C-alpha cells in the first residue's frame, strides 16, 4: 500500500471525485479526514470507508471559512498526530447567462473554489513545515482552467486562478519539501456534471467535445491523486495533470452515435 502511515485531508469528500479520492487513499493505507458541508453524506462516506477496512473520520467544514479550515487541520493533527497530504477538492457551480450572473453567485464561487484551496493549502503547509518532513498539496482544477464556458463563468475564473495558485504554492513551499500540484479533470460522471448537463442535448454536446466518447470516472481521477500524493511523483511540483479524454487536444467536433 503506497500511502501506509500517511495522513490526508480531502475537502468536498462527501461524494463525487472527493469521495473517490478519500476511498482510494484509505485503500492505499492512509488515514483520511473527510470534510464537506453535506454532513449526512460525509458521515456515510466515512462509514463506508471504515466498513471496507480503512480508517476515516468526517468533519463538517465550510471550505471558504478560515476558522473552519484551520479547525479542520487542527482536528486532523489531534486525531492522527500529523498531516502529510491535503486535497483541495471542494467546489460549487453557479450556472447563469453572463449578463444575468449575480454578484452573490460570483463571490460565493470564488470563496469556495479558489479561496478555499488557498486556505487549505496555507493551513496544511504550516503544519507540514512544522513537522519538517515535507508533504503534498493537490488542488482539484479543471479543463476549465484553460477553456472558457460563459454559462459557468465564476467556476471557470476560479479554476484559472487555481492553476496560478498551484504554481505559487509550489515555488513558495519547495524549500520545505512540500510539493503542490493540481489535477484538471474533463467531464467526469459526478453529481455536479449531471446538474449542469441536465438534458439529453447538453449531454450529447458534452460528449461531442470528448474524443474518447465517454465520461471519465471519479476513480480514474483518484488514481492520479495517489500518484501525486506519493513518491511516484517525487520530482514533480507546480504542475496540472489534465485527465480529459482528449478534450484539450481537440480542434474539431466528434460525432456522437444515437
ABEGO torsion letter per residue (X at the ends): XAABGBBBBBBGAABEAAAAAAAAAAAAGBBBBBBBABAAAAAAAAAAAAAAGBBBBBBBBBAABAAAAAAAAAAAAAAAGBBABBBBABBBBBBBBAAABBAAAAAAAAAAAAAAAAAAAAAAAAAAAAAGAEEBBBBBBBAAAABBBAAAAAAAAAAAAAAAAAAAAAAAAAAAGBBBBBBBBBBBBBAAAAAABABAAAAAAAAAABAAGBBBBAAAAAAAAAAAABAAAAABBGBBBBBAGGAAABABBBBBBX
